[in-house]
Amino acid sequence: MDNWKPKTKLVHSGVKRSQYSELSEAIFLTQGFAYDSAEQAEARFIESGQDEYIYARYGNPTVRMFEERIAALEGAEDAFATASGMAAVSGALFSKLRAGDHVVSAKALFGSCLFVLEDILQRWGIEVTFVEGTDLAAWRAAMRPNTKVAFLEALSNPTLEVIDIKGVSDIAHEAGATVVVDNVFATPVFQRSLELGADVVIYSATKHIDGQGRCLGGVVLGTKEFIRKTFEPFNKHTGPAMSPFTAWVMLKGLETIVLRCEAQATTCESLVDALSGHAKLERLIYPFAPDHPQLGLAKRQMTQGGTVVTLVLKDGKDAAFRFINALNIITISNNLGDAKSIITHPSTTTHQRLTADQRTALGISDGLVRISIGLEDAGDLLDDITQALEKA
Ligand SMILES: *Cc1c(COP(=O)(O)O)cnc(C)c1O
């Protein structure tokens, strides 16, 4: 099984069949599990073994199938599923850290990740230093004797900067810190952050893993030691368990994730070719675009450039709004990794909470739009974008 290629693992890894030998994975929609005897219950509370369950907040067979399948893909020793991506991010940080610790984080972060690091951790006596993620010297300078975690999003949202995972990991490990990577934008298909040096990888399964915008979910991957000794005790007692139904949706999502992400990235590539240099665009950002400032690093870390393209329109917010409102196929929303193409105007929505200065520092101008490319026909998407650019 370890020799299987990713596509095979994504269909077969983690399968647990009941006595009925069902072909498609079963949804074990149960919160509890019965014991054969008082002795068995006692033994299970002392230590539960493989495929022995107590209570769905601690674990459930459908959830376990999802965890084993994503762990097999990622090459992780173990995984723990959560109710949302943010439960995974916050649980990984809260379970690892205590008052007096220090964290170094890239400053370009998903809005809720920024809130956890900037507001919650600091309120709990954990200091956080934010650095320019692409500047390795800044990571090195920020490390302190009490630095316990280095946190980053491998591809920043929405400006798609590429962070050198190996570079940051080497620096953090020298300082004795654990490297936690939110790998959502790079996807589990295109980037293997654990192999690059990260210790813990997190996904919002809400995005590409579901891939059809149905359920919220998350997962934390790492060593058995981290997942079972650090993360599990925190998560099973604080409560954000993934529901068995959600786990089933995510499990089936994994079966098709390679096909979907590759198709979406291939469409991105064709749009980049067709749209670069367009008169209405100040900039087009895509990690594998020939003019991306970190193209070399992107190609070393990723097998394709991801499923998001960012456009910066000339003439700011008015042009961006005219463009967004003129689109017929691409939907205005804020999910990503979905079968449906989705457009977001970060400065007035996902990043509205930031000050204008913070947005400028992150490169989030008023003309910037983020497009998550879906599974529609590439030619139809190009036609839609082209006609809407005319009206911008
Ligand atoms: C969506 C997202 C999250 C949060 O995930 P939820 O499932 O919405 O809680 C965290 N990080 C990144 C990069 C995301 O895109």
Ligand as a Chemical Component Dictionary entry (heavy atoms), coordinates in Angstrom:
data_LIG
# 
_chem_comp.id                   LIG 
_chem_comp.type                 NON-POLYMER 
_chem_comp.pdbx_formal_charge   0 
_chem_comp.three_letter_code    LIG 
# 
loop_
_chem_comp_atom.comp_id 
_chem_comp_atom.atom_id 
_chem_comp_atom.alt_atom_id 
_chem_comp_atom.type_symbol 
_chem_comp_atom.charge 
_chem_comp_atom.model_Cartn_x 
_chem_comp_atom.model_Cartn_y 
_chem_comp_atom.model_Cartn_z 
_chem_comp_atom.pdbx_ordinal 
LIG C1 C1 C 0 -10.761 28.607 4.291 1  
LIG C2 C2 C 0 -9.437  28.677 4.925 2  
LIG C3 C3 C 0 -9.268  28.444 6.289 3  
LIG C4 C4 C 0 -10.410 28.164 7.222 4  
LIG O1 O1 O 0 -11.159 27.062 6.882 5  
LIG P1 P1 P 0 -12.710 26.870 7.290 6  
LIG O2 O2 O 0 -13.010 25.496 6.823 7  
LIG O3 O3 O 0 -13.462 27.951 6.604 8  
LIG O4 O4 O 0 -12.790 27.020 8.776 9  
LIG C5 C5 C 0 -7.985  28.519 6.802 10 
LIG N1 N1 N 0 -6.934  28.807 6.013 11 
LIG C6 C6 C 0 -7.065  29.045 4.698 12 
LIG C7 C7 C 0 -5.854  29.363 3.892 13 
LIG C8 C8 C 0 -8.313  28.991 4.101 14 
LIG O5 O5 O 0 -8.436  29.235 2.792 15 
# 
loop_
_chem_comp_bond.comp_id 
_chem_comp_bond.atom_id_1 
_chem_comp_bond.atom_id_2 
_chem_comp_bond.value_order 
_chem_comp_bond.pdbx_ordinal 
LIG C1 C2 SING 1  
LIG C2 C3 SING 2  
LIG C2 C8 DOUB 3  
LIG C3 C4 SING 4  
LIG C3 C5 DOUB 5  
LIG C4 O1 SING 6  
LIG O1 P1 SING 7  
LIG P1 O2 DOUB 8  
LIG P1 O3 SING 9  
LIG P1 O4 SING 10 
LIG C5 N1 SING 11 
LIG N1 C6 DOUB 12 
LIG C6 C7 SING 13 
LIG C6 C8 SING 14 
LIG C8 O5 SING 15 
# 
